[in-house]
């Protein structure tokens, strides 16, 4: 979340996904099988997505399940869908791509930039960007001062290209 025009930032990078952001993505994806939500937070994603899956697993560091160390993870999932902490999005993404053939992350559009991520993008371009035409509010009240999109990696379960939601 950008700090511009926002009075309070969450220390642990704990910004819950507005349900409308998840609901906007639903018609775009073919959801089934198993889901892993590696940054569950308050459970907004799981509450919207769980009816589409046979199995749902979650991680949440505040709940004692660290995505990087929890031994309860399966070796593979059909989907990994999350809104990761921005400051750790790349390691979350790298591990998620190893666990599932279909991955969707809610990220700032400016996540595409930076020399630090250049090699990653060259080797792992997303198959689709679902750009949110409305700016979400992660703290209640006014909206964030940056644009967001669902970055999706999927060969068969989602359309390809840039789609404005």
N, C-alpha and C positions, 0 to 999 in steps of 0.2 A: 504494500500500500504506500503510495506516495505521501510524504508528510506535508505537501503544499496544501494550505487551507484546512488542515486537520489539526485540531487542538491537542489530541491525545494519540500517541502511538502505543501499541501493545508491546511490552517488553519481550515476551517469548514469540513474537511474530504470529500471534494467535488471532487470525481474522477469519471468521466463519463465512462460508459461502452462502450468499443469499439464494434461497430456493428457486427464485425465478431464473437465475443463471443456469441452474441444473436443468430445469424444465425446458428452457430454450434449446438445450442440446439434445434432449430425448428423441425428437422426431428424426434426427440426423443419423442415429446409430442403430445398428442391429445388435441389441443387447440380449445375451443369453449365457448360460453356463455358470461360471464362477467369477466373482468380483473380489478384488482386494482394494480396500481404501486405506492407504498407508498413513494418512494424516486425518484421522476421523474427527478430531475436535469435538464439537457438540453433536455430531452425527447428522448434519443436514443432508450431506450427499447420500449417505446410506438410507435415510428415511425416504428419500425420493426414488432411489435406484433399486433397493432390495426387492421390490415386487417383480423385477425383470430377471432375477437370477435364482438359480437353484441353491447356490452356496455363496455366502458373503463372509469374508474375513476382514478384519480391520487391525490397524496399528494406531497407537496414539501414545506418544512419549509420556504425556501426563497421566495416562491410564496404565502405565507399566509395560507397554508393548512398543519398544523402540524398533522401528522399521529395519534398522541396520543390524540389530543384535537379537531380536526376538526369535526364538527357536521354533515357534509354532507355525511359521510360514510354510506353506506348501512350496513345492519346487516349481509349480507353474499355475497360472490362472488364465482364464479367457480374457479378462479385462483388468486393468489397473486404472482407476479413475480417482483423481484427487485435486485439491487446491493446496499445493505444498507451501511451506515457508519460503518466501522468495529468496532469502539468503542461502538456502540449501536446496533450491529447486534442481540444480544440475545433478548432484549426487542422487537425489530421489529419482530423477528421470533415468539416469544411467542404470540404476538397479531395476527399476520398473520395466525397462525395455528387455531386460534379461528374463523377467518373470512372466511376461505376457505378450502375445502377438498383437494385442489391441490395447493402446494406452491413450488416455485423454487427461491432460493437465490444464487447469485454468491458470493462465499466466498473463503478466503484463505483455503487451506487444513489444515493448522495448527489450524483452528477454532475447529477442532475435539478435540484438547487437552485442558488442564487446569482443575484444580480441581473445579473452579467456574462453569464450564458447565457440569461437570460429571453427576450430577443428571438429568439435562435436557436431555442429550444424552441417559441415561438409560431409561427414560420415553418416549422419542420422537426420536427414531432412524430414520434417513431418509430412504426412500425406495430405493433411487438410488443416486449415486454420478456420475455425468458426468464430468470427469476430462479433463480439457483442456490440450492437449499435447503441445500446444504453450503457452508461457507466454504472457499475455497481457501487453500493455503499457497504463497506465492510465494518463500519463502526456505528452505524445508525446515523440518521440525519442526512447531511449532504453527501454527494457522491465523491468518489475518489477523483483525483485530477489526472488520471491516465487511462489509456484504453486497454481493454482486456480481450483475450480470445481463448477459446479452447484449442489447444495444440493437440492434434490427434495423429497417432501412428497406427494405421490399420490398412491391410491390403484388401480385405473383403467386407468388413463390417461397417464401413462408413464411406460416404462420397469423398472424392479427392478435390483438391483445389482450395481456393479462398471463397468462403461463403459468409455473407453478412446475415446475422441473426437479428 
